[in-house]
Amino acid sequence: MNRMKDIIFVIPGEHWEGVNPATNSPSLGVAYLAGMLQKNGFSCAVLDMTVSGISQNDVLEKITQEKPLAVGISVNLFNAKAGITLSRRIKEKYHNNLPVIFGGAFPTSHPEKFLTEGLADCVVIGEGEYTLLEIIRCFKEKSAGGLCEISGLAYREKDRIFYTQRRERIRDLDSLPFPAWGVFPPLSLYRTRSRKSPAAPLLTSRGCPFNCIYCSKDVFKSEFITRSPQNVIEEIDNLVKVFHVRQLDIMDDNFTQNRDRAEAILDLLMQRRYDLAINLQLGVRADSVDEKLLRKMKAAGVYKIAFGVESGDSGVLKNIKKQLDLDVVLKNARLAKKTGMLVYGFFMFGLPGDTCATMQKTIDLAMKMNPHIANFVITIPFPGTSLYDLIKQEGNLLIDTADGLQSGFYSQKVFYELGDTKAEDVLRYYNLAYRSFYGRISKIMDLLFGIRSLSELRWISSTATSVLRPLLVKKAQSFGMSRYR
């Protein structure tokens, strides 16, 4: 058989209720996998259904044309069902003769689900670069040892599921090849709040040492492992010179966890004089910055910074194991705005210990902090998190996320009840937060005056249409259990 590709990666796309369609970044995980395979002489293609507009029928046709050794499907909680459907169709069309490999945080936490219901052959558990390389090498060379000798893997053989030894974390991140954006759709097709385009995601570290109960630790665990500043700047050089990138979306869980390293990266960026727009997409801890660091960020091109606040009540923060001084949050948010950066704040409703009083305190804190954008969400208990386990033991799951979801943080759905706070209370304060924060002329003007590019204008417009819908609601939508069908 004349194979044109050794593996085809598929990122399933489907309409999801309650997600922000204005933000859609390319998969760094898949890009790293593709980079590792290419470095070792294997060929691959990426079919990203979220931006390419192709259907599952188109994916099947592409597989027929390319005749790959395997198909890799990367999924998260929100597109898992679409990935399972695609896997089932692949198995039916190719009579179980084409291996299907799943990867991602959700498959890592629930591999058995994909090996049974999804008809997958393998699930990569944890970081996948070396595991997938060994799988594809095994398939190509038909090695005698087979899958059982590959660490970091769950696989199905006939009707049985086997787990191999867990693979150790990758500690030398500088040894990894750069993400292979050349096999992706053009970066310009992806969507983010971009001051300049095209934008590309960048990961300078992996893992987070904190233990917030709502975060999944299945892939990177709690160990914080970094790339060297020189290795990071070499990737940035490649992004600028090869892919003509003009904005970086830094996707670290906490870019400023190691301050000296963060400053070294910023210094190298200033030396390069690339004039890049830099977006700290996933946020930083508010207590990990000060005025000196914020000014250096601004000088290096950072135009947007986000702070994960979650709750305005110290007792709730203690419940979720997030140690954060709210006075420091307010102080550093003011300092960040003073430098001229756009400031975002992330807030959650329905956390353990939340009551009507604590949720009102979260709204009050958001109003006092007054970031340019406040991102309010209804808490989702992700499988594999301490929060999910707590609700299974002590609460009431209204929607069991273990089966995957087709609705997100902004879907007007409450996923669980815990303690005395009821779902209708969570929904009421979630809607109240949006109406209170954005229902001000001063905030609307703030949003408009923060726009510096046509791309940003499109992002604001799309986000306002999909996420800020509560602004158009005069009172909270009526609540009924029919929501949970």
Residue pairs with C-beta under 8 A, 6 or more apart in sequence:
1 67
2 67
3 66
3 67
3 68
3 69
4 43
4 65
4 66
4 67
4 68
5 43
5 44
5 45
5 66
5 67
5 68
6 37
6 42
6 43
6 44
6 68
6 69
6 70
6 136
6 140
7 37
7 42
7 43
7 44
7 45
7 68
7 69
7 70
7 71
7 72
7 101
7 136
8 44
8 45
8 46
8 47
8 62
8 63
8 66
8 68
8 71
8 72
9 30
9 33
9 34
9 44
9 45
9 46
9 47
9 71
9 72
9 73
9 74
10 46
10 47
10 49
10 59
10 71
10 72
10 73
10 74
10 83
10 86
11 27
11 30
11 46
11 47
11 48
11 49
11 50
11 73
11 74
11 79
12 49
12 50
12 73
12 75
12 79
12 82
12 83
12 86
13 48
13 49
13 50
13 51
13 52
13 79
13 82
14 49
14 79
14 81
14 82
14 406
15 406
16 78
16 79
16 405
16 406
16 407
16 408
17 406
17 407
17 408
17 411
18 407
18 408
18 409
18 410
18 411
18 412
18 413
19 78
19 408
19 409
19 410
19 466
20 408
20 410
20 462
20 463
20 466
20 467
21 191
21 462
21 466
22 191
22 193
22 458
22 459
22 462
22 463
22 466
22 467
23 191
23 192
23 193
23 459
23 463
24 50
24 51
24 190
24 191
24 192
25 190
25 192
25 201
25 249
25 251
25 281
26 48
26 51
26 181
26 184
26 185
26 187
26 190
26 200
26 201
27 48
27 74
28 179
28 201
28 203
28 251
29 74
29 103
29 104
29 128
30 46
30 72
30 74
31 46
31 179
31 180
31 181
31 184
32 128
32 129
32 176
32 177
32 179
33 72
33 103
33 128
33 129
33 132
34 44
34 46
34 179
34 180
34 183
35 176
35 177
35 178
35 179
35 180
36 129
36 130
36 132
36 133
36 176
36 177
37 43
37 44
37 132
37 133
37 136
38 44
38 177
38 180
38 183
39 177
40 133
40 137
42 133
42 136
42 140
44 180
44 183
45 62
45 66
45 68
45 183
46 183
46 184
46 185
47 54
47 58
47 59
47 62
48 184
48 185
49 55
49 56
49 59
51 185
51 189
51 190
52 185
52 189
54 62
56 85
56 86
56 89
59 86
60 89
60 90
60 93
63 71
63 90
63 94
63 98
68 98
69 99
69 136
69 139
69 140
70 98
70 99
70 100
70 101
70 121
70 135
70 136
70 139
71 90
71 98
71 99
71 100
71 101
72 100
72 101
72 102
72 103
72 132
73 83
73 86
73 87
73 100
73 101
73 102
73 103
73 120
74 83
74 102
74 103
74 104
75 82
75 83
75 102
75 104
75 106
75 107
76 104
76 105
76 106
77 105
77 106
77 380
77 382
77 383
77 401
77 404
77 405
78 404
78 405
78 406
78 408
80 106
80 107
80 114
80 404
80 405
81 403
81 404
81 406
83 102
83 118
84 114
84 117
84 118
84 119
84 404
87 100
87 102
87 114
87 118
87 119
87 120
88 118
88 119
90 98
90 100
91 98
91 100
91 119
96 119
99 121
99 122
99 139
100 118
100 119
100 120
100 121
100 122
101 120
101 121
101 122
101 123
101 124
101 132
101 135
102 111
102 114
102 118
102 120
102 122
102 123
102 124
103 123
103 124
103 128
103 132
105 216
105 218
105 219
105 382
105 384
106 382
106 383
106 404
107 113
107 114
107 123
107 124
107 125
108 123
108 124
108 125
108 126
108 218
108 219
108 384
109 216
109 218
109 382
109 383
109 384
110 383
110 384
110 402
111 123
111 125
111 154
111 161
111 163
112 154
112 161
113 402
114 120
114 123
115 121
115 123
115 154
115 155
115 156
115 161
116 156
116 161
120 156
121 155
121 156
122 135
122 147
122 153
122 154
122 155
122 156
123 153
123 154
123 155
124 131
124 132
124 135
124 152
124 153
125 131
125 152
125 153
125 154
125 163
125 166
125 167
126 152
126 166
126 167
126 169
126 218
126 219
127 152
127 167
127 169
127 170
127 206
127 219
127 220
128 152
129 170
129 176
130 152
130 167
130 170
131 150
131 151
131 152
131 153
131 167
134 150
135 147
135 150
135 153
137 143
138 145
138 146
138 147
138 150
147 153
147 155
147 162
147 164
148 162
148 164
149 164
150 164
151 164
151 165
151 166
151 167
151 168
152 164
152 165
152 166
152 167
153 163
153 164
154 161
154 162
154 163
154 164
155 161
155 162
155 164
156 162
169 206
169 207
169 220
169 221
169 223
169 225
170 176
170 206
170 225
171 225
173 205
173 206
173 225
173 226
173 227
173 231
174 227
174 228
174 231
178 234
178 235
178 238
179 235
181 187
181 200
181 239
181 243
182 242
182 243
186 198
187 198
187 199
187 200
187 243
187 245
188 197
188 198
190 198
190 199
191 459
191 462
192 199
192 247
192 249
192 279
192 281
192 459
193 279
193 304
193 455
193 456
193 459
193 460
194 247
194 277
194 279
194 453
194 455
194 456
194 459
195 247
195 277
195 279
195 303
195 304
195 452
195 453
195 455
195 456
196 246
196 247
196 276
196 277
196 453
197 246
197 247
197 453
197 455
198 243
198 244
198 245
198 246
198 247
199 245
199 246
199 247
199 248
199 249
199 277
199 279
200 239
200 243
200 245
200 247
200 248
200 249
201 248
201 249
201 250
201 251
201 281
202 232
202 235
202 236
202 239
202 248
202 249
202 250
202 251
203 250
203 251
203 252
204 226
204 227
204 232
204 250
204 252
204 255
204 265
205 224
205 225
205 226
205 227
205 252
205 253
205 254
205 255
205 257
205 258
206 220
206 224
206 225
207 220
207 221
207 222
207 223
207 224
207 225
207 253
208 215
208 217
208 220
208 222
208 224
208 253
208 254
208 257
209 222
209 223
209 224
209 257
210 222
210 254
210 285
210 321
210 322
210 323
211 217
211 222
211 321
211 386
212 310
212 320
212 321
212 322
213 319
213 320
213 321
213 352
213 385
213 386
213 387
213 390
214 320
214 348
214 351
214 379
214 380
214 381
214 382
214 385
214 387
215 382
215 385
216 382
216 384
216 385
217 384
217 385
218 384
220 253
224 254
224 257
224 258
226 258
226 261
228 261
229 261
229 264
229 265
229 267
229 268
230 268
232 265
232 268
233 265
233 268
233 269
233 272
236 248
236 269
236 272
236 274
236 276
237 272
239 245
239 248
240 246
240 274
240 276
245 276
246 276
246 277
247 276
247 277
247 278
247 279
248 276
248 277
248 278
248 279
249 279
249 281
250 278
250 279
250 280
250 281
250 282
251 281
251 282
252 282
253 282
254 284
254 285
254 288
255 262
255 280
255 284
256 262
256 284
256 285
256 288
256 289
256 293
257 285
257 288
259 288
259 293
262 293
263 293
263 296
266 296
266 297
266 299
266 300
266 302
267 296
267 300
269 276
269 278
269 300
269 301
270 299
270 300
274 301
275 301
276 301
277 301
277 303
278 297
278 300
278 301
278 302
278 303
278 304
279 302
279 303
279 304
280 297
280 302
280 304
280 305
280 306
281 304
281 306
282 306
283 305
283 306
283 307
283 308
283 344
283 346
284 305
284 306
284 307
284 308
285 307
285 308
285 324
286 307
286 308
286 309
286 324
286 328
286 329
286 332
286 333
287 324
287 325
287 328
287 329
287 332
289 297
289 305
289 332
289 335
289 336
290 332
290 335
291 335
291 338
294 305
294 332
294 335
294 336
294 339
294 341
295 339
297 305
297 339
297 341
298 339
298 340
298 341
302 341
303 341
303 342
303 452
304 341
304 342
304 343
304 344
305 336
305 341
305 342
305 343
305 344
306 343
306 344
306 345
306 346
306 375
307 329
307 332
307 333
307 336
307 343
307 344
307 345
307 346
307 371
308 322
308 346
309 324
309 326
309 329
309 345
309 346
309 347
309 365
309 366
309 369
310 316
310 317
310 320
310 322
310 324
310 346
310 347
310 348
310 351
311 317
311 320
311 322
311 347
311 348
311 351
311 354
311 358
311 361
311 362
312 326
312 347
312 358
312 361
312 362
312 363
312 364
312 365
312 366
313 353
313 354
313 357
313 358
313 361
313 362
314 326
315 353
315 358
316 351
316 352
316 353
316 354
316 358
317 323
317 324
317 326
319 351
319 352
319 353
320 351
320 352
320 387
321 386
326 365
329 365
329 369
330 365
330 368
330 369
333 343
333 345
333 369
333 370
333 371
336 343
337 343
337 371
337 372
342 372
342 373
342 450
343 371
343 372
343 373
344 371
344 372
344 373
344 374
344 375
345 366
345 369
345 371
345 373
345 374
345 375
346 375
346 377
347 362
347 365
347 366
347 374
347 375
347 376
347 377
347 433
348 362
348 376
348 377
348 378
348 379
349 359
349 362
349 376
349 377
349 378
349 379
349 426
349 429
349 430
349 433
350 378
350 379
350 414
350 415
350 416
350 418
350 421
350 426
350 430
351 379
352 387
352 390
352 418
352 419
353 419
354 419
354 421
354 426
355 419
355 420
355 421
355 425
356 421
356 425
356 429
359 425
359 426
359 429
359 433
360 429
362 429
362 433
363 429
363 432
363 433
363 436
363 437
366 374
366 376
366 433
366 437
367 436
367 437
372 446
372 447
372 450
373 447
374 433
374 437
374 438
376 430
376 433
376 434
376 437
377 409
377 410
377 430
378 409
378 410
378 411
378 412
378 413
378 414
378 415
378 426
378 427
378 430
379 387
379 415
379 416
380 401
380 405
380 408
380 409
380 415
381 387
381 388
381 391
381 397
381 401
381 415
381 416
382 388
382 401
383 401
383 402
388 401
388 402
390 418
391 397
391 416
391 418
394 418
395 416
395 417
395 418
395 419
396 416
396 417
396 418
397 415
397 416
398 414
398 415
398 416
398 417
398 423
398 484
399 405
399 413
399 415
399 416
399 484
401 415
407 413
410 466
410 467
410 469
412 427
412 430
412 431
412 477
412 483
413 483
413 484
414 423
414 424
414 426
414 427
414 483
417 423
423 479
424 479
427 476
427 477
427 479
428 476
428 479
430 470
431 470
431 473
431 476
431 477
432 476
433 470
434 468
434 470
434 471
435 470
435 471
435 473
437 443
438 444
438 468
438 471
439 471
447 460
450 456
451 457
451 460
464 471
